[in-house]
Amino acid sequence: MNIYRHRRERLASLIHDQHGGTRKALAEASGWSEARISQILSSTYREGRAFSEKIARKLENDLSLPAMFFDHGAIAPAEEPSMAPNFLRVRPFDAHSPGIVQIRRVRLRLSAGIVGFAVEPDEEAGASFGVETDWLARNRFDPDELLALEVTGESMEPRLYKGDLVVVNTADKTPADGQVFAVNYEGETVVKRLTRDAGNWWLTSDNPDVRRFPRKLCDGATCLLIGRVVLKKSENI
């Protein structure tokens, strides 16, 4: 992957995770125009080379991001002179790498109408999931309040697929229209998008098949928020 594509993917993830999935929100936060954001995200504008070194550093500064944020993520210039200039060497990391914090991958044990929950390690999925310390600091997340859960079912496709991993901030249980939450719904763990309609909160699915996945009223002890989903990991491209 070349550096321009890598920066575009980092920016696209930032928009999805921190700016409600809209370029307009990021444009407002940075002071840049939405059209300029679209240009640097384009894989064809200026042959996909619009997200230059100068642009990356300027956007990081205007968004108050850590230096080299858009370049971070296991890339480094190749050392072999025989390699073409556009190719970059992968820098591997593991659970003990500097700058990586491990988030527990768990399964939840819930009871209908009970706010609290118990956790047990997800032996099949693995013990933990690594996230970057600068991401934690930027969002002011406490790693002890974060849990990683595996998505089950098809109700949130195409944004979340069965087997995807989501990180849940259990410190954030404040209802927010359009945000995705892990929910204790009648004693079952579900991942749904919370929407506000006609004065009520609803659990809605991203899957457009409303016959299979109808929205459900989120009210009272039958629907208890566990925490907001703040990150996802997916192998579905």
Secondary structure, DSSP 8 states (H G I E B T S, - for coil): --HHHHHHHHHHHHHHHHSTT-HHHHHHHHT--HHHHHHHH-SSGGGGT-S-HHHHHHHHHHTT--TTGGG-SSEEE---TTS-TT-EEE----TTSTTEEEEEBEEEE--TT-S--EEEE-TTT-SEEEEEHHHHHHHT--GGGEEEEE--SSTTTTTS-TT-EEEEETT-----TT-EEEEEETTEEEEEEEEEETTEEEEE-SSS-TTTS--EE--GGGEEEEEEEEEEE----
